[in-house]
Each structure stands twice: as structure tokens, then as C-alpha cells.
């Protein structure tokens, strides 16, 4: 071995890999430690309420939606401004019977950080280090991706890759988990923009509504089990009376009821488009097989007849 050589990378043996500690959690089964994740959903799905509940539960060391948390420091980058979090934070503390004054290990940036700007990202990291005096950070939340995307295009792979690279830089520099709040397209129930984001994430959480209330569904968990479904309600807390004599009721995410594991629903797992259904239906009628061109032509004909097998030609 060359004694003058100084390796830049530490290569581990299989035995050393086996000796590594198991994965830790910020919120057990929901938010892993030292990871990148995304929380997404349609407007009104309760994304910000859930993210805030996670941050405040960590700050106070409380369970979060029935799951154990690690008490620690957390940061919210609020692209929509800090004013909107004011009443929500008050309401959460009132509901849990806790004084806001005990929430000193949370910091809120009341404006967006342009993650497409390398200098802005570096300044954010330095500012977080400064405010917490070098202490460990458990979680940084970016609410939302679109607010922190600068002049980038979410649909471009290159731009999304730059965003992911910036998020990864924050994770490595702070040794924390980064949770990005994101939206869905108007007519779909998936992450908006390039698939680069989901591919880079260690975990993906979907917020939505069901007949039972609000739902948080673990769509992806790289080093854990996906399929966890948590149903909760949006309660409210009265913060007093406003100048017009009306009660100031502010929503609060409240766990009331069910925590279960389920596979993706039939709607999530099975094809629903007319073309998809037509393509699959063809396969059942041609046991001896057919070429791709024949398959596509049969599906095209069948789609034109509403899914029924087209009449045979004479």
C-alpha cells in the first residue's frame, strides 16, 4: 500500500455496514432523521397545518399524530409570510394547553429563500447555525417549493435537479431532515413538476381528504414501511373576540381516531384512463398473443367503441 496516499473517500466493509446504527426518526414511521422528504396535496388538504404540528410537536417533545418524536430544534421557511403562522401557532398551543413561551427552539423565516441561488442557500445555512449557536437541528421545512423555486421551471429536470441539490446541501450542512411542502397539478393527485423530486426523496407524504376527515398517507418510505394512513380532524381554537365582536376561531389539526396501514387504494393502484383500460382489456381476449402494433390497433378500435370489442369485419 502506498503510504503517501491519502484516500478522499472512506470505503466500508460489509461488516462495518452491518454495524451501523439503525435508522432514526424525527417522527416515528412518518419523518425519518437525516433525510429529504416532501409533503404534498391539493389546496385545502391541510399541508401547512400538518407541517406546523410536526414542528411544534418536535419543539415540545410531544407525540405527533400518535407517533413518538425526538425533541429538538426546527426551522420553518415560510414562503407565504410569518403572519399566517401567528394565529395557527397560538391555536396549536392553546389546544395542547402549552405556553408559547416554551417554544424557543423554533425559528421561522418569514419569507421565501430562493433555493436556485447558491448565495441565498449558503446564507440560510449560516443564519440557522448562528441562531442555534451550532446546536443540532432536527427539521427544516420549506413551505412551499413554488415559493422557494426562484425563476426556475418546476417541469424542467435541470431546474428541479438544482433545487434538489440545494436541499441536499442544507441537509448535509445541518445534519437535519428537510421537508418540502408541495402542490399537485390541478387535475391529478401526484407531485407537480418534474419526477426528479420524488426520485430524490427518502420519504413522500400525501395530505388529502376522505369521508372520515383529513388523511395523511405515507406514499413512500425508503428505509421503512409505506402504506401508513392517519385520519385526523381539523378542530378549532378560539383566540378571543375581534373588533367586530366575532369569535376568532382558528383551525388546529387534531388526531381523532384512526391510524392504520393500507396498500394504495384501488384508485391509486389500478389504471383509470380510457386508453389504459382499453390496452389491458385487449390482452384478455388474445391468449395466443399479438404484436405490439396489433395490440395498439385493437386498443384503439376498442376505445372507439367505449371499451367493447369492435364488431368483426366481413
Protein Blocks (a to p, Z undefined) as FASTA:
>chain_A
ZZkbccfbdcddfklmmmpccdddfbghklcghiaddddddehklmmmmmmmmmmmmmno
paeehiacdddddddddfkojklmmmmmmmmmmmnopafklmmmbccdfbdcdfkbmklm
mmmmmmmmmmnnopacfbdcdddfklmnojadfklmklmmmmmmmmmmmmmmnopacddd
ddddfkbccdehjfklmmmpmbdcdddddfkbccdddfbcfkbcehiacddddddddebj
cfkopacdddddddehjacdddddfklmpcfbfklmmmmmmmmmmmnopafklmmmmmmm
mmmnoopacdddZZ
